[in-house]
Amino acid sequence: MTHSPIIPIDIDNWQPSPRTGANWQEMLEGGAVLYCPALRFGLEKGEERFLDASFSDARRKSIYIRADRPGLFGTEVAEPERRGLRAMLERFEAQSMGLLAGLFPGYSGLIRAAGTSYRPRPTGRPEAALSWRKDDTRLHVDAFPSNPTQGMRILRVFANIGTVPRVWRVGEPFEQMARHFLERIPEPRPLVAQLSHRLGITKRPRSAYDHYMLYLHDLAKADLGYQRDSSQLTFAFAPDSVWICFSDQVMHAAMSGQFMMEQTAHLPAAALAFPAQAPLAVLERLAGRPLL
Ligand SMILES: [Fe+2]
């Protein structure tokens, strides 16, 4: 394929200083996955014991903390393991936010940590009960039914802390994907969106933008022909490496791997230097009208 979405960058510490001439932000906003093969999230003494799938609650895929509410979720373990897991997650959050600040100084003061998770279970073997909608081995952009973003971007930092590669499929550019599915998306229904918000089904009203994003997520995952035939590449993120992308823009599917850390950051659309490349602008262009 001509489109090469994975761009290696040669940094080896979590506090990189801004580099003259580095166009990391432009590549990121253009839909690249920035891959840091020489950057690792180091475990502290005693944390190796957490490299064990049984720490995870059977019903959840991650152990996680959230920026907007206290607590440790997704595990039923007791102290002192809870404290240890929490410390590991908080350290990853701090290092990831430092990394984003160093790589993308243009986002300073606007970017916010949203949540941090650890996935101790192997990826790529979905339980039989898992619906296709939750099957992350299918190519998709991130969009969540209960959590409309209203244009806020989803930026994610991933670290492979296991001993096997984490294998992703990365799909075609956002605009190509959106063009492929656009005509199958029904018109948004603002009254339903308001009602869903009032009933507490969504955290805030689902905008037309969120409506389109959710349909793109679902239509792509449901379309096995698209999953098989669309332009894509398979890439193995090495053990002890880190990668970063806008997961609401990059078509991705996690095929295999075990033991991954993930930091989610939210970024207002106003912080983007190249807003015309963002899903909102692409969809507004294709739909021919404002979606927020
Ligand atoms: Fe995803």
Residues whose N, C-alpha, C, O or C-beta is under 5 A from the ligand:
A	BS01	LIG	D142
